[in-house]
Amino acid sequence: MAEFPTECWYIAAESHALKQQPLARQVAGQHLVLFRDNQGQAAALFDRCPHRNVQLSRGKVRQGCIECPYHGFRFQADGTCSHVPSLQSHEKIPAALRAQAIPIREQQGYLWVWIGARAPEPHEQPFVLPHHEDPAWGHGYLQSTIGNSVANLIENFIDCPHTGYIHGGLFRSPASHLARTHVQAVADGVIIDIDEDNKTNSFLGRLIVPKGSKVTHQDRYIYPSTVQVAYGFGPKRQVTGYQICTPITAERTQVYVYVTWKLGLLNPVVAPLVQIFGKIILDQDVAILENQGEMIRAYGEMFSSVPADTANLWIQATRQRLQRGETPPERDKKVDFRL
């Protein structure tokens, strides 16, 4: 199995990060350079000048092209070489002198690149962030670079039993109550509905959950590397987080977090809290994932599992099948464990 899926879209950067200067990024092991042309449109090329193989990202953007820092060759957004300073006026630029263009989409504040041997089909589009343009919903953003694999980040974000230990006090307490889960393998991933004996004695619970309301909770893995964590607090209050993982290498991952919420009059109050507590929660996960990554690099990955790991085992199996181009079988199972 490859280290990460290809023939799919990954986030390379947030839109605001790409300005007048070129931006170097590594996605799924590939070195890319991002830049904007004369119309401000984003472009992506393989970060390697075809002339003498220097990184184009070390150069500058001139006249809407990326200029190689070594000999000044310039390349357009489609990879065409448009200028070779050393050529005389009657000499033509060799047709083979062309940089490899990478499909790129700028969408909802992110720059997505297509990683694969073929071009994307029209129906293959980047993941659309729900409620992004809806003024009734609040929106927050976080990101972090983590020294661990995409697979282990996905497992962490979808995993409930760790929350009382890693995030204790913000939400949940260690193994304090029963969780009844319904795990479903579907065409594009895995859905987990969690029904737990809810207690709202955490800070976030007391703030958001109306007294006497039932909390609904659904987690979802979406191929290739997105995790959705959705909470409903009564009939009109919802908070959903999306952790979108981009592999940098097999052992290093960039995660982009998009949080959206609909809490009525609490919307503006929650906005700064999402940044504060979201960063605390993310940093707590980063610390444990970094430690896990260090131990795996030192001794290899040797996991054991218990019933509470069922969803993550299904995610691994579904991900591998989709990665091979197979259609995973639809199935479902009920799993109970203490949470």
Secondary structure, 3 states (H helix, E strand, C coil): CCCCCCCEEEEEEEHHHCCCCCEEEEECCEEEEEEECCCCCEEEEECCCCCCCCCHHHCEEECCEEECCCCCCEECCCCEEEECCCCCCCCCCCCCCECCECCEEEECCEEEEEECCCCCCCCCCCCCCCCCCCCCCEEEEEEEEECCCHHHHHHHHHCCCCHHHHCCCCCCCCCCCEEEEEEEEECCEEEEEEEECCCCCCHHHHHHCCCCCCEEEEEEEECCCEEEEEEEECCCCEEEEEEEEEEEECCEEEEEEEEEEECHHHHHHHHHHHHHHHHHHHHHHHHHHHHHHHHHHHHCCCCCCCHHHHHHHHHHHHHHHHHCCCCCCCEEEEEEEEC
